Every structure is written in C-alpha cells, then in structure tokens.
Amino acid sequence: MIIKYISPQSLPIANFIKDIIFILGSGIILKYLLYKNDIQNSKVFEKLKKTNDEIKESNERYDIVSKATSDTIWDWKIQEDSMTWNKGIEKIFGYNKEHVGNSSEWWFENIHPEDSIKMSIKLYSFIEQKTEKWQDQYRFKCADGSYKYVLDRGFILKDENGKSVRMIGAIQDITKQKEEEQRLKLLETVITHTKDSVIITEPDLCDGNIPKIVYVNPAFSVMSGYDSNEIIGKSPNIFKGPNSDSQEYSKLVSAIKNKKESQVETISYTKNKEEYWVNFSMLPVYNSDGELSHWVSIQRDITEQKKQEVEKEQLIRELTQNNKDLQQFSYITSHNLRAPLSNLTGLLNLMEDIPVENEELKEILDGFNKSTHLLNDTINDLVKVIIIKDNPSIEKENLMLKDVFEDVFSQLDFLIGLHKPIIKFNFEEVSFLNTNKSYLESILLNLLTNAIKYKSETRKLKIHITANQIDDNVILIFKDNGIGINLERNRDKIFGLYQRFHDHPDSKGLGLYLVKSQVETMGGTINLESKVDVGTTFTLTFKNK
C-alpha cells in the first residue's frame, strides 16, 4: 500500500479548481435551462398572442354579425344568473344601458304575461335535456311599453360533467312578419268564406291565352262545378264557349299584356257546359321588387241579375207602349168626344126654348141634359190632367209669395166674404219662390176652396199658411181646422183620381189629384197629415233654385 503525501500548501488550489469547475458547470446548466425557458416562454407568448388575435377576430366577427343581422345577442351564465346584452337591446327595444338588468329575472319580467310561463317552462325543460340548441317565439316588451314579436334562438355550453353552465342566444324582431302572417290569415279567411269566386293565375300569358290557374277558392267550385285539382294548371279559356263575348275576351287579353287592371262581363260555362253570366275583374299583383307575380280574378255570378234586367227592359217596353196607348186613348176621349158633346150641348140649349107638354118626355130630357153636362165636366177634367202630364218641363219665374196669395184671395173674394174664415200667413223667412205662377195659383186655389168647402160647422174656420227655408228647399205649410180626413182608412187613396172622402154635393174627387200632379211637375213633393174633426195640414216642398 502506497500512501501519497499531500502537503498542506497544495490543498487550497485543488478546492479552488473544483469550485471553478462546479461554477462553470452550473453556469452552463443554468444557461441551458434559461435557453429552454426562453423557448418555452416564446411558445407560450406566441400561443397567447394567437389566442388573443383569435379572440379579437372572433369579437370583430361577433360585432359584424350583430350589426348585419340586427339581432339582440344575450349571454347568460346560468350558475351565477348573470346576463349581458349587446347594443341590439337599445337599438331594437329602445332600452338605455342603465335600464337593462343583468340577470334572467329582468329578461323574464319583460316577456308578455301570456307568453312568460309557457316560454320559461320550455326553456328550463330544454336546459335539463341533452340537446344543445333551443328556439321559441314570444312577445318582448319595449321601453315605451309596447310589445314586439321575437324569435329567440340559443345554444348551451356545458362543463366536463355535462352540466349546463352558459347559454348564448340571439333575439330577432319578427313583428312585421307576424303582422303579415295575421293579415294573410285574415285574407285567407275572407277568400275561403266569400261567396265570390276567386282565381289566382300566373303572371304571363300562356300561348296567347289567359295565364294558367294556380289557386281557386271553394266558391269557385260551387260556381263552376270544377274541383280545384281539375282546374289548377289550366287556362281559364276552358270557361269560354259559343255565346261568350269575344270582344270582352280580347279586352281582357289586351289588359293582361299591358299589365293593367280590367273588368269583364260575359257568359261563362260550367263543367256541365251550362251557361251563366259572370262579372269579374283581373287585378295585377306585384312583389316587393315591383315585378308582376300573379293575377287575381274576383268573379261574381250575375245570371239572376241579367234575367231581371231582361225582364225589366221588357216591362219598360210594355209600360211605355201601354202609356202611349193610354195617352192616345186620353186624347181620343178628351178631344174626339168634344165635338159631338158640343153638338149635344147645343141641341139641348135649343130644346130649352121648345115647350114640352109630355111630362115623361120632359123628365127624360132633363135627365139627358144633366148627364150631358156631367160628361162635359168629366171631359174638361181629363183635359186639365192631360195638360199637366203633357208638360213635364214648365217655365219658372221668381215670384213674390205675398202677391201670388193676394191674387188667389181676389179670385175667391166672394167665397171668402161669404164664409169669413180667419186667414193668417207668414212669409217673413221666405219672400220669393222660383216656380210656375199658373200652377202655384191653381194649387192654392184648390187648397183654399177645399178648406172652405170642408170647414167644420161647429167652429170658426182658421187657415194658417207659412213658408220656411231649409237649405235650397222652400217648405210651404197649409193648415186648417176643418172636418179632417180619416187617414187610417183613406191614406193610400188621398191623392187618387176621383177619390171622395165626404158627401159634399160639389165634391168631384179631382182637386187633390190635380194639386199633387202640379206639385210633382214642378219638381216638388206634397205630404198630408189629418185628423177627423181636428183639421188637415199640407206640407209642400219646392226646390228654390
């Protein structure tokens, strides 16, 4: 065994060398570790930077999508019950930022009460299920208190245990869509239940014919006999037949070519080839781009109306001919009989100077004389009526009512002096009347003579005449306190020809008929109210132009 001797002087040098080696090694190792750490930090930094860029890019996309869709985006942290909203809550619903709640309670409080329970039940049921996507429609309150229909769609984020922790959704305003749906439902109800036939066709002519049918309502099937499946895809030309109006058809085709509304009236044919008259209009329908999309035809069966028109025309022809015949008969009666009647009257006047000793013959001649004069009076009455009926257009002038009445009173001076009636008239509101003088005098003469003729024997006769102005009309009211007329029994006969309501010897039943005829010839109207033993009131209305 060899023992090497080391002197005390050489020991510090060895330790020094060892320390240097240790320090150098440690430095190298530390430098290596720092190098590795820098590489790792660089990777982490790059990853963080990439993540931040992705988050920033994602947020930018989020903002762009939010602006593009005009949706209201919400983010609900379920466990914390914390909600955030994007600017859509302000833009769409009008809420200021400070008024928007930060929990689901604010959300549910602003859902319409009729929708809230149903929506919340569906939402929480969805959260408990395994599906990730959810959507529902409800009404959401705006800041001004009104409600908007919304479509809300969302998806759920879950943790590693499958528990729902977060939900993100987008609310879309579908108010206009809902209103349009309701309007379309209303239109559909009207179209379905209307009794008019409704046909919707394609926009363009089909080989020169009316465009093909795409829809018909139930009333169409009732009218034409065709089921919808038998007619859809075909042109309405199949309703055209031998008696259809070709000019009306050409007018319809021309209107369709020019994209103009048209109305047609023609004969159409049912499935069983039965004819019926139809009135229909073709209306162009344009889409939101202003392009013609369809034609809507509304059709009405006017067969019964056409039959009535034919019957009416036939009746008018018959009445016109009858009227001509009656007028001719009236002329014959009133004019052709006047000559022989005048001869008879002249012979009777001559016979008055010849003494007749035979009493029986004298009685016969007296009866013949009386009948002849009655016939003459009747002919004269008919002439008066014919003159009125033959002159529907008469000359009018501006008359002072007071002057007209004074002329009438002067003509009845003897009659008025005999019976001394109390006559009051008031023309302060209306002084002038634009009418025919002869007719007005004749009317007043008849009314005054009737009032005196049918006065009460138990009281003084009083006659009140007033004139009022209502718009362009003058109302003349002629009132007396005579014996009156029983209107319950005679109202429908008051103004009839030869209608008598009292046993007065001078009554012929012609006066009121002439009054009504003259009033109506001047474009006026006459009404009567009367009560037995109280009096009668005539109301005459004239246009004062």
C-alpha positions in Angstrom: 0.0 0.0 0.0 1.4 3.3 -1.1 0.4 6.4 0.7 0.8 9.7 -1.2 1.6 12.6 0.8 -0.1 15.9 0.1 1.3 18.9 1.6 -0.9 21.4 3.3 0.1 24.1 0.8 -1.4 22.3 -2.3 -4.9 21.7 -0.8 -6.5 25.1 -1.4 -5.5 25.0 -5.1 -7.4 21.8 -5.6 -10.5 23.1 -3.9 -10.3 26.2 -6.0 -10.1 24.3 -9.2 -13.0 22.1 -8.1 -15.1 25.2 -7.3 -14.3 26.7 -10.7 -15.4 23.5 -12.4 -18.6 23.5 -10.4 -19.3 27.1 -11.1 -18.7 26.7 -14.8 -20.8 23.6 -15.0 -23.6 25.3 -13.1 -23.4 28.2 -15.4 -23.7 26.0 -18.4 -26.6 24.2 -17.0 -28.3 27.4 -15.9 -27.7 28.9 -19.3 -29.2 25.8 -20.9 -32.2 25.9 -18.6 -32.7 29.7 -19.3 -32.4 28.9 -23.0 -35.1 26.2 -22.7 -37.2 28.6 -20.7 -36.9 31.3 -23.2 -38.0 28.9 -25.9 -40.9 27.8 -23.8 -41.9 31.4 -22.9 -41.7 32.3 -26.6 -44.0 29.5 -27.4 -46.4 30.5 -24.7 -46.3 34.1 -25.8 -46.9 33.1 -29.4 -49.8 30.9 -28.3 -51.2 33.8 -26.1 -50.8 36.2 -29.0 -52.5 33.8 -31.4 -55.3 33.2 -28.9 -55.7 37.0 -28.3 -55.8 37.5 -32.1 -58.4 34.8 -32.5 -60.4 36.3 -29.6 -60.1 39.8 -31.2 -61.0 38.4 -34.6 -63.9 36.5 -33.1 -65.2 39.6 -31.3 -64.9 41.5 -34.5 -66.9 38.8 -36.3 -69.4 38.9 -33.5 -69.8 42.7 -33.8 -70.1 42.5 -37.6 -72.7 39.6 -37.4 -74.6 41.6 -34.7 -74.7 44.6 -37.0 -75.5 42.6 -40.1 -78.4 40.6 -38.6 -79.8 43.4 -36.3 -80.2 40.7 -33.7 -80.1 41.3 -30.0 -77.4 39.0 -28.6 -77.5 37.8 -25.0 -75.1 35.8 -22.8 -76.4 34.1 -19.7 -74.1 32.5 -17.2 -76.6 30.1 -15.7 -74.9 29.2 -12.4 -74.2 32.9 -11.5 -77.5 34.0 -13.1 -75.6 36.8 -14.8 -76.7 38.2 -18.2 -75.1 40.6 -20.7 -76.8 42.1 -23.7 -75.3 43.7 -26.9 -76.4 47.0 -28.3 -79.4 45.4 -30.0 -81.3 45.7 -26.8 -81.1 49.5 -27.2 -81.5 49.7 -30.9 -84.4 47.3 -31.3 -86.3 47.7 -28.0 -85.2 51.2 -27.0 -83.7 50.5 -23.6 -80.9 52.7 -22.3 -77.9 50.8 -21.0 -78.6 51.7 -17.3 -82.2 50.3 -17.6 -81.1 46.9 -18.8 -81.0 44.3 -16.0 -78.0 42.0 -15.5 -80.0 38.8 -14.5 -82.5 36.5 -16.1 -85.2 38.0 -13.8 -85.2 41.2 -15.9 -85.5 39.1 -19.1 -88.5 37.1 -17.9 -90.2 40.2 -16.4 -90.3 41.8 -19.8 -91.8 38.8 -21.6 -95.5 39.2 -22.2 -97.6 37.7 -19.3 -99.4 35.5 -21.7 -96.2 34.1 -23.1 -93.9 34.1 -20.0 -95.0 30.9 -18.2 -95.1 28.9 -21.4 -91.7 30.2 -22.5 -90.0 29.7 -19.2 -91.3 26.1 -18.8 -90.0 25.2 -22.3 -86.6 26.9 -21.6 -85.9 25.2 -18.3 -87.1 21.9 -19.7 -84.6 22.4 -22.5 -81.7 23.2 -20.2 -82.2 19.9 -18.4 -82.2 17.9 -21.6 -79.1 16.9 -23.6 -79.8 18.9 -26.7 -77.8 22.0 -27.3 -80.0 24.2 -29.5 -83.2 25.9 -28.5 -85.7 28.4 -30.1 -89.0 29.9 -29.2 -91.4 32.7 -30.2 -92.8 35.2 -27.7 -93.6 38.9 -27.2 -91.0 41.1 -25.5 -91.7 44.5 -24.0 -90.1 47.6 -25.4 -89.0 50.6 -23.4 -92.2 52.5 -24.4 -94.4 49.7 -23.1 -95.4 48.2 -26.4 -94.6 44.6 -27.4 -92.7 43.1 -30.3 -92.9 39.6 -31.5 -89.5 37.9 -31.4 -87.8 34.7 -32.4 -85.2 33.7 -29.8 -82.6 31.1 -30.6 -79.8 29.9 -28.3 -77.3 27.1 -27.6 -75.9 25.8 -24.3 -72.3 25.3 -23.2 -71.7 22.5 -20.7 -68.8 21.6 -18.4 -66.9 18.3 -18.4 -69.7 16.8 -16.3 -72.3 17.7 -18.8 -73.9 20.4 -16.6 -75.3 23.4 -18.3 -73.2 26.4 -17.3 -73.7 29.0 -20.0 -76.3 29.9 -22.7 -75.8 32.3 -25.6 -78.7 33.4 -27.7 -79.9 35.9 -30.4 -83.3 37.6 -30.4 -84.7 38.5 -33.8 -87.6 41.0 -34.3 -90.3 39.3 -36.3 -93.1 41.7 -35.6 -93.7 42.7 -39.2 -93.6 39.0 -40.2 -96.2 38.2 -37.6 -98.4 41.1 -38.7 -98.1 39.9 -42.3 -99.0 36.4 -41.2 -102.0 37.6 -39.4 -103.0 39.7 -42.4 -102.6 36.8 -44.7 -104.6 34.6 -42.4 -107.4 37.2 -42.4 -107.2 37.4 -46.2 -107.2 33.6 -46.4 -110.3 33.5 -44.2 -112.1 36.1 -46.4 -111.1 34.3 -49.6 -112.1 31.0 -48.3 -115.5 32.1 -47.0 -116.5 34.7 -49.6 -119.4 33.7 -51.9 -117.5 35.3 -54.8 -115.2 33.1 -56.9 -111.5 33.9 -56.6 -108.9 32.7 -59.1 -105.2 33.3 -58.9 -103.2 32.8 -62.1 -99.5 33.0 -63.2 -98.3 36.4 -64.4 -97.7 35.7 -68.1 -100.0 34.8 -70.9 -99.9 31.1 -71.9 -99.6 30.7 -75.7 -101.6 33.8 -76.1 -104.3 32.7 -73.7 -105.1 33.8 -70.2 -102.4 32.7 -67.7 -102.6 29.3 -66.0 -104.5 29.0 -62.8 -102.5 28.4 -59.6 -105.3 28.7 -57.0 -109.1 28.7 -56.8 -111.3 29.2 -53.7 -114.2 26.9 -52.6 -116.8 29.4 -54.1 -115.2 28.8 -57.5 -116.0 25.1 -57.3 -119.6 25.9 -56.3 -120.0 28.3 -59.2 -118.3 26.4 -62.0 -118.6 22.8 -60.9 -114.9 22.2 -61.2 -112.8 20.8 -58.3 -109.5 22.6 -57.7 -107.4 19.7 -58.8 -109.3 19.6 -62.1 -108.5 23.2 -62.9 -105.2 24.2 -61.4 -102.5 24.3 -64.1 -105.0 25.1 -66.9 -106.0 28.4 -68.5 -109.4 29.9 -67.8 -110.0 29.7 -71.5 -111.9 26.5 -70.8 -114.8 28.6 -69.5 -115.2 30.2 -72.9 -118.0 29.0 -75.1 -120.0 29.7 -78.2 -122.1 32.5 -76.6 -119.2 34.2 -74.7 -118.4 37.7 -75.7 -115.3 37.6 -77.9 -114.8 41.4 -77.6 -114.7 41.2 -73.8 -112.3 38.3 -74.0 -110.0 40.3 -76.4 -110.2 43.3 -74.0 -109.1 41.0 -71.1 -106.1 39.6 -73.0 -105.0 43.1 -74.1 -105.2 44.3 -70.4 -103.1 41.3 -69.3 -100.5 42.1 -72.0 -100.3 45.7 -70.8 -100.3 44.7 -67.1 -103.4 46.7 -66.5 -106.5 46.1 -64.3 -109.6 45.1 -66.3 -113.3 44.3 -65.7 -115.2 41.9 -67.9 -118.8 40.8 -68.2 -119.6 37.8 -70.3 -121.2 34.3 -70.5 -119.2 31.5 -68.9 -119.7 27.8 -68.9 -119.7 25.3 -66.1 -118.2 21.8 -66.1 -121.5 20.5 -67.4 -121.5 23.1 -70.2 -124.3 25.2 -68.6 -124.3 28.9 -69.3 -124.1 31.5 -66.6 -123.4 35.2 -66.7 -120.2 36.3 -64.8 -118.8 39.7 -63.9 -115.1 39.5 -63.0 -112.1 41.8 -62.6 -108.5 40.9 -63.2 -106.1 42.6 -60.8 -102.3 42.6 -61.1 -100.3 41.6 -58.0 -96.7 42.8 -57.7 -93.9 41.5 -55.4 -91.5 43.6 -53.3 -89.2 44.2 -56.2 -92.1 45.7 -58.2 -92.3 42.7 -60.6 -95.7 41.2 -61.6 -96.0 38.0 -59.7 -99.7 36.9 -60.2 -103.1 38.0 -61.4 -106.1 37.8 -59.0 -109.6 37.4 -60.5 -112.7 38.0 -58.5 -115.8 36.7 -60.1 -119.5 37.0 -59.4 -122.4 35.1 -60.8 -124.8 37.7 -62.2 -127.2 35.3 -64.1 -130.1 36.3 -61.9 -129.3 40.0 -62.2 -129.2 39.6 -66.0 -132.6 37.8 -66.1 -134.0 40.7 -64.0 -132.5 43.2 -66.4 -134.1 41.5 -69.4 -137.4 41.3 -67.5 -137.1 45.0 -66.5 -136.4 46.0 -70.1 -139.3 44.0 -71.3 -141.5 45.5 -68.6 -140.3 49.0 -69.5 -141.2 48.4 -73.2 -144.6 47.1 -72.3 -145.2 50.0 -69.9 -144.0 52.5 -72.5 -146.4 51.0 -75.1 -149.3 50.9 -72.6 -148.6 54.5 -71.6 -148.7 55.5 -75.3 -151.9 53.6 -75.8 -153.4 55.3 -72.7 -152.2 58.7 -73.8 -153.7 58.1 -77.2 -156.9 56.9 -75.6 -156.9 60.0 -73.4 -156.6 62.2 -76.5 -159.4 60.4 -78.2 -161.5 60.7 -75.1 -160.8 64.3 -74.4 -160.6 65.7 -78.0 -162.6 63.4 -80.3 -165.6 63.4 -77.9 -165.6 67.2 -77.5 -167.1 67.8 -80.9 -170.2 65.5 -80.6 -170.5 66.6 -77.0 -170.6 70.2 -78.0 -173.3 69.4 -80.6 -175.3 67.6 -77.9 -175.0 70.6 -75.6 -176.0 73.0 -78.4 -179.1 70.9 -79.2 -180.1 70.7 -75.6 -179.8 74.5 -75.3 -182.1 74.9 -78.4 -184.6 72.5 -76.9 -184.9 74.7 -73.8 -186.9 77.2 -75.9 -189.3 74.4 -77.1 -192.2 73.8 -74.8 -192.6 70.1 -73.9 -196.1 69.2 -72.6 -195.4 65.5 -72.1 -194.2 65.2 -68.5 -192.5 61.9 -69.1 -190.6 63.2 -72.1 -189.7 66.4 -70.2 -188.2 64.2 -67.3 -186.2 62.2 -69.9 -184.8 65.4 -71.5 -183.9 66.9 -68.1 -182.0 63.7 -67.2 -180.3 63.7 -70.6 -179.4 67.3 -70.1 -177.9 66.7 -66.7 -175.9 63.6 -67.9 -174.6 65.6 -70.9 -173.3 68.4 -68.6 -171.7 65.9 -66.2 -170.0 64.2 -69.2 -168.8 67.6 -70.4 -167.4 68.4 -66.9 -165.6 65.0 -66.9 -164.0 65.7 -70.3 -162.9 69.1 -69.1 -161.3 67.5 -66.0 -159.4 65.0 -68.2 -158.2 67.8 -70.4 -156.7 69.5 -67.3 -154.9 66.3 -66.3 -153.6 65.7 -69.8 -152.3 69.3 -70.0 -150.3 68.8 -66.7 -149.0 65.3 -67.7 -148.0 66.5 -71.1 -145.9 69.4 -69.8 -143.2 67.9 -67.5 -140.9 70.8 -68.4 -142.5 74.1 -67.4 -141.3 77.7 -67.3 -140.5 79.1 -63.9 -140.1 82.6 -62.6 -139.1 84.3 -59.3 -142.5 85.0 -57.7 -143.3 87.1 -54.6 -145.4 84.8 -52.4 -147.4 87.6 -51.0 -148.5 88.8 -54.4 -149.5 85.3 -55.5 -151.7 84.8 -52.4 -153.3 88.1 -52.9 -154.2 87.2 -56.5 -155.7 83.9 -55.2 -157.7 85.7 -52.5 -159.1 88.1 -55.0 -160.3 85.2 -57.2 -162.1 83.7 -54.1 -163.3 87.1 -52.9 -167.0 86.1 -53.0 -166.4 82.7 -51.2 -164.2 84.2 -48.6 -166.7 87.0 -48.0 -169.5 84.5 -47.6 -167.8 82.2 -45.0 -165.4 84.8 -43.4 -162.5 82.5 -42.5 -159.6 83.7 -40.4 -156.6 83.5 -42.7 -153.1 84.1 -41.4 -149.9 83.9 -43.4 -146.2 84.3 -42.6 -143.7 84.9 -45.4 -141.1 86.7 -43.3 -138.5 83.9 -43.7 -139.1 83.3 -47.4 -140.4 86.1 -49.6 -139.8 84.7 -53.1 -140.2 81.3 -54.7 -138.9 80.3 -58.1 -141.8 78.3 -59.7 -144.6 78.4 -62.2 -147.2 81.0 -61.4 -150.2 79.3 -63.0 -149.5 76.0 -61.2 -148.9 77.7 -57.9 -152.1 79.7 -58.1 -154.0 76.5 -59.1 -152.6 74.6 -56.1 -153.5 77.4 -53.7 -157.0 77.8 -55.2 -157.7 74.1 -54.8 -156.4 74.0 -51.2 -158.3 77.1 -50.2 -161.6 76.0 -51.8 -161.2 72.6 -50.1 -160.6 74.2 -46.7 -163.7 76.3 -47.1 -165.8 73.5 -48.6 -164.9 71.1 -45.8 -165.0 73.5 -42.9 -166.4 72.5 -39.5 -170.0 73.6 -38.8 -169.2 73.9 -35.0 -166.2 76.3 -35.1 -164.8 79.3 -36.9 -162.6 78.3 -39.9 -159.0 79.2 -39.4 -156.3 78.8 -42.1 -152.6 79.3 -41.4 -150.1 79.5 -44.3 -146.3 79.7 -43.6 -143.1 79.4 -45.7 -139.8 78.2 -44.3 -136.3 77.9 -45.9 -134.3 74.7 -45.3 -131.1 74.6 -47.4 -132.2 75.0 -51.0 -135.8 74.0 -50.3 -138.8 76.1 -49.5 -141.4 74.5 -47.3 -145.0 75.7 -47.7 -147.3 74.6 -44.8 -151.1 75.0 -45.4 -153.0 74.2 -42.2 -156.8 74.3 -41.5 -159.1 73.3 -38.6 -161.8 71.7 -40.8 -163.5 68.3 -40.5 -160.4 66.4 -41.5 -159.9 63.0 -43.2 -159.7 59.5 -41.7 -156.2 58.6 -42.8 -156.3 55.1 -41.3 -159.0 54.3 -43.8 -158.1 56.5 -46.7 -154.3 57.3 -46.6 -153.5 55.3 -49.8 -156.3 57.0 -51.7 -155.8 60.6 -50.7 -154.3 61.8 -54.0 -156.1 59.4 -56.3 -158.2 60.4 -59.2 -162.0 60.8 -58.4 -161.5 59.8 -54.8 -164.1 61.3 -52.5 -164.0 61.2 -48.7 -167.1 63.3 -47.8 -170.6 63.5 -49.0 -170.4 67.1 -50.2 -172.6 67.9 -53.2 -169.7 69.8 -55.0 -167.1 67.1 -54.4 -165.7 65.5 -57.6 -162.5 63.9 -56.2 -160.3 65.8 -58.7 -158.8 68.7 -56.7 -156.1 66.8 -54.6 -155.1 64.7 -57.7 -154.5 67.9 -59.6 -152.6 69.5 -56.7 -150.3 66.5 -56.4 -149.7 66.4 -60.2 -148.9 70.1 -60.4 -146.5 69.9 -57.4 -144.6 67.0 -58.8 -144.5 68.5 -62.3 -142.6 71.4 -60.7 -140.2 69.0 -59.0 -141.7 69.2 -55.5 -143.4 66.9 -53.1 -146.6 67.0 -51.0 -147.4 65.3 -47.8 -150.6 65.4 -45.8 -151.5 64.9 -42.1 -155.1 64.9 -41.0 -157.3 64.0 -38.0 -161.1 63.8 -38.1 -162.8 66.8 -36.6 -159.4 68.4 -35.8 -158.1 69.6 -39.2 -155.7 69.0 -42.0 -152.1 70.1 -42.7 -150.5 70.0 -46.2 -146.7 70.3 -46.4 -145.4 71.3 -49.9 -141.6 71.2 -50.6 -140.1 73.0 -53.6 -136.5 73.4 -54.8 -135.9 77.2 -54.8 -133.3 77.4 -57.5 
